[in-house]
Amino acid sequence: MSIGPDFDAPAERHGGDSLKWNRYGGRDVLPMWVADMDFRAPEAVLDALHRRVEHGVFGYARPWASLVEAVVEALARDHRWRIEPDWLIWLPGLVTGLNVACRAVGEPGDAVLTCTPIYPPFLSAPRHAARVLATAPLECREGRWEPDFERIEGALTPRTRLLLLCNPHNPTGRVLDVGELRRIAGLAERHDLVVCSDEIHCGLVLEPGCEHIPLASLDPAIARRTITLMAASKTYNLPGLGCAFAIVPDPELRRSFRAAMAGIVPDPGIMGWVATEAACRHGERWRSRLIEYLRGNRDRAMAAIATMPGLEACAPQATFLAWIDARATELADPAAFFESAGVGLSDGRDFAAPGYVRLNFGCSRALLEEALRRMRVALDRPG
Ligand SMILES: Cc1ncc(COP(=O)(O)O)c(C=O)c1O
């Protein structure tokens, strides 16, 4: 009888190579920051990696037919999106894809628009490509983070060529609905924008009844102006294996994207490819157990945060990230405050949102409970 994943008993990460855990090495600070989970990858992925290691030869590789077929089939099965194999461009990571997109679209001095708060590389990628960053804030309305279309229109200029979209959204966990996606598609059409849609969190929808819809799957017109970035890495906890892909249906845009990569961006490593194929083909049972566990963590975190003085959060529809508004605490530096209380959170300032913190609940329930306890004790302490 096969035993399912035990998310309550994650692997030991102290003293290893973990970016997340090593930040606080030797200090009693629980690492609830960078977006990886503390869980072992699915057995099917580990088995595939073991088999590949057993082969023992690690020469230069090319993506093989069954790997590409696994990705194509997974997109059709999970998101009802039919792609052609030659739309796929392999990348060593999504952040690489964001930076390549900024170089591939428009000219130096053109503008790139994104909505804040946002995962920090969205803010730095335009600058790396000598583009001008323009931002419009998301709005939190009735417990839901939404694009503010008036503010987006207002932030556009004749030199805006690219919109960087994040859906499901890091850090708020919002999953855009079909109406919002259609409005984004209409806006892109009217203003002749390319959209780079980072959909890395597409397998992590927690909210029952909520569905991830790839922007480019709406219709051929928006597909022609979209660069979609995806990976198995968030869902199956494989980011250290460095494997992602862009899906670019339009041949001309694909040529520009490839030209911006030329000579600089390598393919993923073999192990990343092997893990991606195994996750796409055999990961579903593990993923559904993960979603159940993360939903429990999310609900627990939301319930606890709701009782903490000065903190507010909307329940994320997707991801393992809770975006917490700490402005009412009037703390000058909430991230530093919680770190000194033994909880390492991401600082909202890095997401262009001072006064906020982000909590990663992709960990055992016990670790989450202890982090929430420490946060509560710190806030209750007389100032
Ligand atoms: C929205 C988003 N894009 C990209 C990444 C990072 O992707 P990669 O590690 O493949 O560069 C993350 C990681 O947290 C993310 O949340």
The ligand as an ORCA input file, in Angstrom:
! r2SCAN-3c Opt
* xyz 0 1
  C       5.126     35.303     -9.451
  C       6.461     34.639     -9.424
  N       7.207     34.614    -10.538
  C       8.418     34.035    -10.547
  C       8.943     33.457     -9.411
  C      10.319     32.844     -9.430
  O      10.455     31.990    -10.484
  P      11.861     31.302    -10.805
  O      12.383     30.751     -9.537
  O      11.476     30.244    -11.793
  O      12.740     32.350    -11.394
  C       8.211     33.478     -8.225
  C       8.775     32.927     -7.002
  O       8.344     33.200     -5.923
  C       6.938     34.077     -8.241
  O       6.173     34.095     -7.139
*
